[in-house]
Each structure stands twice: as structure tokens, then as C-alpha cells.
Amino acid sequence: MTNLKLSPTIRQTGPKSFHFSESQILNNAENKVRKTAFDVLNKTTLPDTSVEAWRRTDLKSFPIDSFKIFTTLDEIALPQIPKEILEPMVDDKFGGQIITTPFSTTIALDEDIKNSGVIFTDIKTAETKYPDQLKKILGTLVNPEESIFAALSASLAQTGVFIYVPKNVKVEKPLHSIFWAGGNGLAFISNILVYLEENASLTFVHESASPKESEDQILSSNNIEINLSKGAQLRFVELQSWGKNVWNFSHERSRVEEGANLDWIIGSLGSRLTKNFSDIDLVGVGATGRMSGFYITDNNQHIDHDTQQNHFAGKTTSDLLFKGALLDHSRSVWQGMIYVAPDAQQSDGYQANRNLILSEHARADSIPGLEILADDVRCTHGATVGKLEAEPIFYLKSRGIPQAEAEKLVVEGFFDPIMQRIPFQGVRDRFKEAIINKMTK
């Protein structure tokens, strides 16, 4: 299968590179996949703004040579994980939970789920106990040559989550993973790998977070690879709540086979800079994929989402909606593409990005795109960037609601269509809290 993003993102741009060694590869003696990725890492440097995918995200100030991978010798004054992060967002309780910090990983899994053959564990355990299942997904979807960060995560991931659901197993209770990090000048590199066999189903929630007000410079780099076999069903909620000085990079790709369905929710609440590549590859007849994204930025935050809906088979359906609000001097970028292969007749693709500018200094770039090589399709796209309308604010103020509260209500209303796509009250509540916190200054 052609990797549509390979050629524009491997461009060499100068001498800047990471200072990591091959000895830091997990299970170094046996891991050929990671060693191959490390070779790519060694010859790849930071992309610059001449590369189309990075044209609106400038990494000149990124301190690439100052990060080191955390070891147990490093001392970190890391606060406890906030209560709201530990609480369920999609149900009264989880069927399993993995909590990862720099110091430890704890894993809990319901006995009935475990007895059904489901694997829910960390990457280190998976590489030693479940190598046959792991090789079905590790490195199969994200090509390390896509960028220096894809190569970094593919070669040097020190932690992460591996989920394997056997054929016909329906996991009724959601699984939940948390990655909580901190420390100055540290790199946290991870992989999230999800493999669902034929007709399996799962709801999975993952959150990455760090102390909100920390001044520490942190690097987060991760690859996410998701494979849904024929008829499989996955609801995946992905939240990043990084602190304000985290550099966050991710390459994420899902492969959706015949009759399978992916409902993917991406929430960006934190970080100093986020660059996120998220692709849905619809490879089987009748496959469907929905991607819903939301973000609210403030201060000097920079959030860049690059999405791709790839229709490689006929009668496939994709549906994407991203909505964001921007405060202060923050900036968002969304660049999306619907690709329809020549044989993918009767495909149906939709994408939209809506942005609300809440400051005269904020900026939103929105670039939708279509590449249609079949002649019997229905594909539409749209993008808007606008300011708060005066009329609803005036109406609310005329009813005795103060200006600041009126603006919050209008912003909440702006996000209502995306919230209606998210069937999890806990996720909606978390985002509503983020809106209130960022607009209360």
C-alpha cells in the first residue's frame, strides 16, 4: 500500500539531530524492527518550513539536542496524578487501566476480560511475553521515514500500550491508559498499538498529561498504530493535556478492513507545540471511519493537526469534523486531505474544520483538500475562520448575563456540534472545564 506522506516528509534540512544511542533500544539484541528505524533516525534531521507538511510549524526554537531519555537515575519532583485524570470518562468504571509514570507502570484488567484472551499491557511486557501478537502491528502502519519523530518513536519507544482483542470478542467495559510525565530536558517516547481481530469490539481511552504550570521543557514523541480486521468496531478517545512547555509530536495511522468501523475522538487541551499526523486508511469494502477533533488554545500555544482520509476500497465512508477556539497569541493549523483511489468507487468522504478567533492576535490556518481518482464518489469539504458574533453576546447581556459569561456560553454553543458527536459525558465535561479555565483570566 502506498504511503501518501512518505516522500514530502523525509527531506534533509541541516545538522540538527537527537543525541540518542542504539543501546537505548528496548531488547536491543533482538529488535530488528527498532534497529532499522534507528538507522533511519540517524540519517534524518528536522524538517524545515520548505517541507509542505511543516510549512506552518517552524521548529527553529525546538531544542533538539538538549533532551535525554529518562532513566531511573534522574530525579523528578513529580506531583500526584490529578484526580480528574484518573476518573472514568466513558463509563462508571473501566474494564482495565494502565497508569504509566517515569518511575512505574501499574496494570489492572478485569478477570473476565483477561480470560477472554484480551491482551492489555505495556510495551516492555508485550515485547517479552507476546512477541507473536505484537509483530502483527508493531511498525506495520507508521513508516519511520515519514519524519524524524516517526523514526524516533519507532526506534526508541521506552513505554506505551499494547492491546490485542481476539476474534469475536466484545469488550463491554472500556479500557483506559494514562501517561503522566514531568522533569526538565527529558524525552518521553512511546508507542500505542491496538489490534482487533475479526468482529472484535472495544472502547479505549488514552490520555497523556503533565503538570499544567511547569516550566520544564519536555519532549513527547509517539506513534499510534491501529488495525481493525474485518467487521471489527473501535471507539478510541485520545486526549492530550500536556503542560505549557511540552513539545508534542505524534504519527497516528489506522487500517480499517472490510465492514469495520472506527470512531476516533482527538482532544488537544495542552502543550506548547503539538504536531499531529492522523490518518484513516479504509482498505476494505464497506469500511467506515469517523474522526472528531476539538481544541482550545491560549497564550503562545501552537496546535497543528494534519489529517488524511484514504479511501483505498469501494463503498467506504469517512467523516471528519474538527473545531477549535483560539485565545491570546495562539495559533492553530489544520490541513486535511480526502484521497480516493481509482478503484474506490461509491466512496463517501466529508471533512470540515471550524475555528473561532477570540483574540485579535490569534491565528487559525485551515486547508482542506481533495484528491479524487475515481468517478463515482461523493466527497465534500469546508473550512471557516471567524470571530465571536456581536448579536448573541448582546442578547445574553440584555438578559443580565455579564460579558465574560456571555462569551463563554457562546463558545460552548460553538462547540456543541462536535460535542454531540462524542457520546461520553466525561469527555464533554473535561473539555467544558478547559474552556472555562482558559477563558477565565
C-alpha positions in Angstrom: 0.0 0.0 0.0 1.4 3.4 -1.0 2.3 5.7 1.9 1.0 9.0 0.7 3.1 11.1 3.1 6.5 9.4 2.7 8.2 11.5 0.1 7.4 15.0 1.4 8.5 14.5 5.0 11.9 12.8 4.8 13.6 15.9 3.4 17.0 16.7 5.0 17.2 20.1 6.5 20.5 20.6 8.3 22.8 19.3 11.0 20.2 19.3 13.9 19.6 15.8 15.3 19.0 13.9 18.5 21.8 12.6 20.6 20.5 9.1 21.4 22.3 5.8 21.1 21.4 2.4 19.7 22.0 0.9 23.2 18.8 2.6 24.3 16.6 0.4 22.1 14.4 -1.9 24.1 15.6 -5.6 24.0 18.4 -4.3 21.8 19.9 -7.7 20.8 16.7 -8.9 19.2 14.8 -6.0 17.9 15.4 -5.7 14.2 12.3 -3.5 13.6 13.6 -0.9 16.0 17.2 -1.1 14.7 16.0 -0.5 11.2 14.1 2.6 12.4 17.2 3.7 14.4 19.2 3.7 11.2 16.6 6.0 9.6 16.7 8.2 12.7 20.5 8.6 12.4 20.3 9.9 8.8 17.2 12.1 9.2 17.1 15.7 10.5 14.5 18.2 11.5 12.1 19.3 8.7 12.0 23.0 7.9 9.3 25.2 6.6 10.2 24.4 3.0 8.5 21.0 3.6 4.8 21.4 2.8 3.6 19.3 5.8 5.7 21.6 8.1 5.3 24.9 6.3 3.2 26.4 9.1 5.0 24.9 12.0 8.5 26.3 12.5 10.9 24.2 14.7 13.7 26.7 14.8 13.4 27.2 18.5 13.0 23.4 19.2 16.0 22.4 21.5 16.5 19.1 19.8 20.0 18.4 21.2 19.1 19.1 24.8 16.8 16.2 25.5 17.7 12.9 27.1 15.7 9.7 27.7 14.6 9.3 31.3 16.5 6.8 33.4 15.9 5.7 37.0 18.9 7.8 38.0 17.0 11.0 37.1 15.4 12.8 40.0 11.9 14.3 39.3 9.7 16.2 41.7 6.5 14.9 40.0 3.2 15.7 41.7 0.5 13.1 42.1 -1.8 12.5 39.1 -4.8 14.8 39.4 -8.0 13.1 40.5 -9.9 14.1 37.4 -7.5 12.3 35.1 -7.9 9.1 37.0 -11.7 9.2 36.9 -13.7 7.3 34.2 -14.7 9.5 31.3 -16.8 7.0 29.4 -18.5 4.7 32.0 -19.0 4.2 35.7 -15.8 2.0 35.7 -13.2 0.7 33.4 -12.6 -2.9 32.5 -8.8 -2.2 32.7 -6.4 0.6 33.4 -2.7 1.2 32.8 -1.1 4.1 34.6 2.4 4.9 33.5 4.8 7.4 35.1 8.5 7.9 34.7 9.0 5.6 37.7 6.5 2.8 37.3 3.7 1.2 35.3 0.7 -0.4 37.0 -1.7 -2.6 35.1 -5.2 -3.7 36.1 -7.5 -5.8 34.0 -10.9 -7.4 34.7 -10.6 -11.2 35.1 -13.4 -11.9 32.7 -11.8 -9.7 30.0 -8.4 -11.4 30.7 -10.0 -14.9 30.4 -11.5 -14.0 27.0 -7.9 -13.7 25.6 -7.6 -9.9 25.6 -4.1 -8.6 26.0 -3.8 -5.2 27.7 -0.3 -4.4 28.8 2.7 -2.1 28.4 5.1 -2.3 25.5 8.0 -3.7 27.5 5.9 -6.6 28.7 4.5 -7.2 25.2 7.9 -7.5 23.6 8.9 -10.2 26.0 5.6 -12.1 26.7 3.6 -11.6 23.5 6.0 -11.2 20.6 3.8 -13.1 18.1 0.8 -10.9 18.6 3.0 -7.7 18.8 4.6 -8.3 15.4 1.2 -8.2 13.8 1.0 -4.5 14.4 4.4 -3.0 15.5 5.9 -1.0 12.7 3.3 -2.1 10.1 1.5 1.2 9.6 3.7 4.1 10.6 6.8 4.3 8.4 9.8 5.6 10.3 10.8 7.6 7.2 7.7 9.8 7.5 9.7 12.2 9.7 12.4 12.3 12.4 9.8 11.9 15.0 8.2 8.8 13.4 11.7 7.3 13.3 12.3 8.3 16.9 9.2 6.7 18.3 9.6 3.6 16.1 13.2 3.0 17.3 13.4 4.3 20.9 10.0 4.0 22.4 10.5 3.2 26.1 6.9 2.8 27.1 3.4 2.6 25.7 0.3 0.4 25.5 -0.4 -2.8 23.5 -4.0 -4.0 23.1 -4.9 -7.3 21.3 -8.6 -8.4 21.1 -9.2 -11.9 19.7 -11.7 -12.8 17.1 -15.4 -12.3 18.0 -14.6 -10.9 21.5 -16.7 -8.0 22.5 -15.1 -6.0 25.3 -18.1 -4.4 27.0 -16.2 -2.3 29.6 -13.8 0.5 28.3 -10.1 0.2 28.7 -8.2 3.2 30.0 -4.5 4.2 29.9 -2.8 7.3 31.4 0.7 8.6 30.7 1.8 11.1 33.4 5.2 12.7 32.9 7.4 15.5 34.1 11.0 16.7 34.5 13.2 19.2 32.7 15.0 18.2 29.5 13.6 14.7 29.4 12.2 12.8 26.3 9.3 10.5 26.8 9.0 8.2 23.8 6.1 5.8 23.4 4.0 3.6 21.1 0.3 2.8 21.3 -0.6 -0.3 19.4 -4.1 -1.7 19.0 -5.0 -4.8 17.1 -8.6 -6.1 16.8 -9.2 -9.4 15.2 -12.3 -10.2 13.0 -15.6 -9.0 14.6 -14.0 -7.8 17.8 -15.1 -4.6 19.5 -13.6 -2.3 22.1 -13.8 1.2 23.6 -10.3 2.6 24.5 -9.4 5.9 26.2 -5.9 7.2 26.4 -4.6 10.4 28.0 -1.2 12.0 28.1 -0.7 14.7 30.7 1.8 16.6 32.8 1.7 19.4 35.4 0.0 22.3 33.8 2.1 25.2 35.1 5.5 23.6 35.0 8.3 25.5 33.3 10.2 22.3 32.4 11.0 21.6 28.8 9.7 18.1 27.9 9.6 16.2 24.6 6.8 13.8 23.9 7.0 11.6 20.8 4.7 8.7 20.0 3.5 6.5 17.2 -0.1 5.1 17.2 -0.9 2.1 15.1 -4.4 0.7 14.9 -5.5 -2.3 12.9 -9.2 -3.2 12.7 -9.8 -6.6 11.0 -13.0 -7.5 9.1 -16.1 -6.4 11.0 -14.2 -5.0 14.0 -15.5 -2.0 15.9 -13.4 0.5 17.9 -14.2 3.7 19.7 -10.9 5.5 20.5 -10.7 8.6 22.7 -7.3 10.3 22.7 -6.7 13.3 24.9 -3.5 15.3 25.4 -3.4 17.5 28.5 0.3 18.3 28.4 1.7 21.3 30.4 2.5 24.5 28.7 6.2 23.7 27.9 5.8 20.3 26.3 6.8 19.7 22.7 4.4 17.1 21.4 4.8 15.1 18.2 2.8 12.1 17.0 2.2 10.0 13.9 -1.0 8.0 14.0 -2.4 5.7 11.4 -5.4 3.3 11.4 -6.1 0.5 9.0 -9.8 -0.3 8.7 -10.7 -3.5 6.8 -13.9 -4.7 5.2 -17.1 -3.8 7.2 -15.0 -2.5 10.1 -15.8 0.8 11.9 -13.6 3.3 13.7 -14.9 6.2 15.8 -11.9 8.3 16.7 -12.0 11.3 19.0 -9.0 13.6 19.4 -8.9 16.3 22.0 -6.0 18.8 22.3 -6.0 20.8 25.5 -2.4 21.5 26.3 1.3 21.5 25.2 3.5 24.4 24.0 3.6 22.9 20.5 1.7 19.9 19.0 2.3 18.5 15.6 -0.1 15.6 14.9 -0.4 13.4 11.9 -3.6 11.3 12.0 -4.6 9.0 9.1 -7.5 6.7 8.5 -6.8 4.1 5.8 -10.1 2.5 4.6 -8.8 -0.7 2.9 -11.8 -3.0 2.8 -15.2 -2.7 1.1 -17.7 -1.0 3.4 -15.2 0.2 5.9 -16.1 3.4 7.8 -14.1 5.9 9.8 -15.2 9.0 11.7 -12.7 11.4 13.2 -13.8 14.2 15.6 -11.3 16.7 16.9 -11.5 19.6 19.4 -9.0 22.1 20.7 -8.9 25.4 22.6 -5.6 27.3 22.7 -4.3 30.2 24.7 -1.0 32.1 25.4 1.5 31.1 22.7 0.2 27.6 22.1 0.7 26.2 18.6 -1.5 23.2 17.6 -1.0 21.6 14.1 -3.3 18.8 13.0 -2.6 17.1 9.7 -5.3 14.6 8.8 -5.8 12.2 5.9 -8.9 10.1 5.0 -7.7 7.5 2.5 -10.3 5.6 0.5 -8.5 2.6 -0.9 -11.6 0.4 -1.4 -15.1 0.9 -2.7 -18.2 1.8 -0.7 -16.1 3.2 2.1 -17.2 6.2 4.2 -15.2 8.8 6.1 -16.5 11.7 8.2 -14.2 14.3 9.8 -15.1 17.4 11.9 -12.5 19.4 13.8 -13.5 22.5 15.8 -11.2 24.9 17.7 -11.2 28.2 19.6 -8.1 30.4 19.9 -7.2 33.0 22.6 -4.3 35.4 23.1 -1.4 34.9 20.7 -2.1 31.2 20.0 -2.2 29.6 16.6 -3.9 26.5 15.1 -3.2 24.7 11.8 -5.4 22.1 10.3 -4.6 20.6 7.0 -6.8 17.8 5.7 -7.0 15.6 2.7 -9.5 13.1 1.3 -7.9 10.7 -1.1 -9.9 8.3 -3.2 -8.1 5.6 -5.1 -9.0 4.8 -8.7 -10.8 1.5 -7.7 -12.6 3.1 -4.7 -15.9 3.7 -6.4 -19.0 4.8 -4.5 -16.9 6.2 -1.7 -18.3 8.9 0.5 -16.0 11.4 2.2 -16.7 14.5 4.3 -14.3 16.9 6.1 -14.8 20.2 7.9 -12.8 22.5 10.1 -14.4 25.4 12.0 -12.4 27.9 14.0 -13.4 30.7 16.4 -10.9 33.5 16.9 -11.2 35.0 20.4 -8.3 37.5 20.2 -7.0 39.9 17.6 -3.6 38.3 17.9 -4.7 34.7 17.4 -4.5 32.9 14.1 -6.1 29.9 12.5 -4.9 28.3 9.2 -7.4 25.8 7.7 -6.5 24.0 4.5 -8.9 21.3 3.3 -8.1 19.2 0.2 -9.4 16.5 -2.1 -7.6 14.1 -4.4 -10.2 12.1 -6.3 -9.1 9.4 -8.8 -12.5 7.7 -9.1 -15.6 9.0 -10.9 -18.4 7.6 -8.8 -18.0 9.3 -5.5 -19.4 11.9 -3.1 -16.8 14.0 -1.4 -17.2 17.4 0.2 -15.1 19.6 2.4 -15.3 23.0 4.1 -13.4 25.3 6.4 -14.3 28.5 8.3 -12.5 31.0 10.5 -14.5 33.7 12.3 -14.9 35.8 15.4 -17.5 36.0 18.1 -20.7 37.4 16.7 -21.9 40.5 18.5 -25.6 39.7 18.2 -25.8 36.6 20.6 -23.4 38.4 23.0 -25.7 41.4 23.0 -28.8 39.2 23.5 -27.3 37.4 26.5 -26.1 40.7 28.1 -29.6 42.1 27.7 -30.8 39.2 29.9 -28.4 40.3 32.6 -25.5 37.9 31.8 -22.1 39.6 32.2 -19.9 40.0 29.2 -17.4 37.2 30.2 -20.1 34.7 31.0 -21.9 35.5 27.8 -18.7 34.9 25.7 -18.2 31.5 27.5 -21.8 30.5 26.7 -21.4 31.4 23.0 -18.1 29.5 22.8 -19.8 26.4 24.4 -22.5 26.7 21.8 -20.0 26.9 19.0 -18.6 23.6 20.2 -21.9 21.9 20.7 -22.0 20.1 17.2 -18.6 18.5 18.0 -19.8 17.6 21.5 -22.8 15.9 20.1 -20.6 13.6 18.2 -18.9 12.5 21.4 -21.2 10.0 23.3 -19.2 10.3 26.6 -20.3 12.8 29.2 -17.0 12.7 31.0 -15.1 13.8 27.9 -17.6 16.6 27.3 -17.2 17.7 30.9 -13.4 17.8 30.7 -13.5 19.9 27.6 -16.1 22.3 29.1 -13.8 22.7 32.1 -10.9 23.5 29.8 -13.0 26.2 28.1 -13.9 27.8 31.4 -10.3 27.7 32.7 -8.8 29.2 29.6 -11.4 31.9 29.3 -11.2 32.9 33.0 -8.1 35.1 33.4 
